[in-house]
Amino acid sequence: QKEVEQNSGPLSVPEGAIASLNCTYSDRGSQSFFWYRQYSGKSPELIMFIYSNGDKEDGRFTAQLNKASQYVSLLIRDSQPSDSATYLCAVNTNAGKSTFGDGTTLTVKP
Amino acid sequence: DGGITQSPKYLFRKEGQNVTLSCEQNLNHDAMYWYRQDPGQGLRLIYYSQIVNDFQKGDIAEGYSVSREKKESFPLTVTSAQKNPTAFYLCASSLRNQPQHFGDGTRLSIL
């Protein structure tokens, strides 16, 4: 089992729809959870981070964390073509080690 | 401007050669990381450092070496023992357990 697993893609949604990206992790000692967006050929950029159980909203993005289920998700509302990218889930343990999932590629069709 | 700088942008390695990738940050971050990314894959952790003069192996450290003599600098050496070095290498820095800031990456290829 991989330490961090993301739902297999690619994911395709129409413009204006909600995109749902999921991530599970295996280390119960994980403390910090991040979502990054990566455009082809570029370096990742931070979208959201979450440390506590529950929801965290920032504009069109909502991160959800459930430590009991070892599950973190990212919802993108009113998806735009510019949201088309690969989304990477990252998990940090308390020791500072950072593990990334393989990413989910999202395509938003106009 | 504060940021993280990787150089060179492109690098070519000959058989049996060691090459060093540079990573410098002026964000005053304690933690620094090196990742390898292969096409269509996620980021795999090579080495990370939480403090000067200390670093830990990540998931794929074999064939790589690092040093952390200064807070600002975390160079990565790809040794000749790394038989498949062609990849996109990303350096990142952060405050402890905070979001990481990434450099623009170095693309390494074999001649």
Chai-1 contact restraints between the chains, C-beta under 6 A:
chainA,res_idxA,chainB,res_idxB,connection_type,confidence,min_distance_angstrom,max_distance_angstrom,comment,restraint_id
A,Q31,B,N97,contact,1.0,0.0,6.0,A-B,restraint_1
A,S32,B,N97,contact,1.0,0.0,6.0,A-B,restraint_2
A,F34,B,P99,contact,1.0,0.0,6.0,A-B,restraint_3
A,S43,B,L90,contact,1.0,0.0,6.0,A-B,restraint_4
A,S43,B,F102,contact,1.0,0.0,6.0,A-B,restraint_5
A,S43,B,D104,contact,1.0,0.0,6.0,A-B,restraint_6
A,S43,B,G105,contact,1.0,0.0,6.0,A-B,restraint_7
A,P44,B,F102,contact,1.0,0.0,6.0,A-B,restraint_8
A,L46,B,P99,contact,1.0,0.0,6.0,A-B,restraint_9
A,F49,B,P99,contact,1.0,0.0,6.0,A-B,restraint_10
A,L88,B,G42,contact,1.0,0.0,6.0,A-B,restraint_11
A,N92,B,N97,contact,1.0,0.0,6.0,A-B,restraint_12
A,G96,B,Q50,contact,1.0,0.0,6.0,A-B,restraint_13
A,F100,B,G42,contact,1.0,0.0,6.0,A-B,restraint_14
A,F100,B,L43,contact,1.0,0.0,6.0,A-B,restraint_15
A,G101,B,G42,contact,1.0,0.0,6.0,A-B,restraint_16
A,D102,B,Q41,contact,1.0,0.0,6.0,A-B,restraint_17
A,D102,B,G42,contact,1.0,0.0,6.0,A-B,restraint_18
A,G103,B,G42,contact,1.0,0.0,6.0,A-B,restraint_19
